[in-house]
C-alpha cells in the first residue's frame, strides 16, 4: 500500500481544580463541560461518542484512566501526522483557556505517558495506527498463535518472518523516537535512571488482543485491535502502543515515516530476511534494555545469523533497506525526505553530534535535566527534577520547557509545520475519508436529520422513531462521494436524494 493512512491517539495526563486552592482531580471530572464547550465552539460537531470535530478528529473521555483523549483524523502522510499532533496540543490549550475563562476551573495537560514510578496504573498511551494490506493481519494472527504455544512450551519462537522483521524494527526504533525521562527504580529498591523511552517499562508482551496491564501477559508491542475502522475484507489496522508521546517535530515525523516505510517494504515483499531476532520471545526484554542504554552500544541484539548487533547498527540496516527500495521503485517526495532524515539522525547518533540536542526529544530532555541538576546540585529523583520532566511535555508554549528551549533566541530546533498550518488544521480535514465524513455530517445538519458519526460509517434518520439509514465509507484513503457507490449504501443514498433531489450525486 504505497498510499498509506496513519493516525495517532494521545491520552493526556494532567488534572483539574474546580476552585482556587482546591484539590487536583482527574480531568474526567469536568469532561461534560469540556464537551459542551467544544460542541458550542465547533460547528457540525457530534456528542454521541465524545465529539467528532470538523477536521475529522475525535475527542473523548477515556473512562479507564479518567483522562481526555484526542484521536487525529486519518492522515495521508507523516508530515500531516505531525501537523495534527501539533493541532491536538493547540486544542487542549484552548480547552484549558475556555475552562478558566467561563468556569473558573484550572485545567492542566501533559503530553507524557508515564510518571516514572513503574506502576502499571500510572501510564497513558500514545497509540499509532497504520492501515495496511489485509495480509498483515493474517501474519499477525498466525504469529500470535505461535508465540502463545512457544511460551507454554518454553521454546524459542519461530513466527512469521515478516512480523519478526517488524518487531525488530519496533524495539530499536526508540533511538529515533524516544521521549526520554526519569524512571524511579528506587521505589522498588533499584537505581534511578534516565531512559530513552520510559513507555518501554510498561510493555511486557509481543502481540495480544488486550492493551492494558489488567491482562495476565501485560501490554503488547503490537495490539491486535478489534475495531478495524474499515471493511475487514479490504484493509488491516496495525495498532501500536509501545511508544512515547513526543514534543519534537522530527521525533514525530520519524516515528510515522520510518514505520510506514517498513510496513510498505513488507507489503511489497522487499525486505531483508536476515533482519530477524534469534528468539522473538526476547523482544520485550530487549525493548527495555535498549531504553536504558544511553550509549546505544551496550545491548547486544542477536539475530538469526547468530551474530550480535547494536540498536544503531540494526536501524542502519533498515535505513539501507529503505534506500534500496526507493531506488528500485523510483519513488520520491516525502518518502525520500524520510530516507534523508533517517540517515541524518543515524549519522549524528554515531558520534553524538551536538545538533541532536535540538532534534530528538530524548536528547533534548537529557541535556535539560543534566544542566538543571548540575546547576542546582540535585539528585535525579528530586521532586524538582521530576517536575521538570513533566513540564517539558506541557503543550502550553508559555509553560512548556520544550517550547521555552525551542523559542530561545538562537535556538535551532527544527519545525516541520508552522502556526498557520496548525491553525488551518482546526477546521480543515485531510483529503481522505475525514473530509468525506465531515461533508456527510454537514449535509445531515442541513437536512435537519438525526445523525451519528463514526470513523467508517454514519447513520441518519428523520427523527428518533423512524428507520435508521447507514452509509459506509470503506476506504480510508478516499474523500470523493464516488467512493460511496456501493450496494450496501444504495438504499441510504436513495433516501437522501428523495429528501433533497441531487443531495448525493454519484
Beta strands, then each sheet from edge to edge (+ up, - down):
strand 1: 6-17
strand 2: 51-52
strand 3: 58-62
strand 4: 67-71
strand 5: 106-110
strand 6: 126-133
strand 7: 181-183
strand 8: 193-195
strand 9: 203-208
strand 10: 219-223
strand 11: 235-240
strand 12: 301-302
strand 13: 308-309
strand 14: 450-453
strand 15: 457-461
strand 16: 469-472
sheet 1: 2+ 3- 4+ 1- 5+
sheet 2: 2+ 3- 4+ 1- 6+ 11- 10+ 9+
sheet 3: 7+ 8-
sheet 4: 12+ 13-
sheet 5: 14+ 15- 16+
end
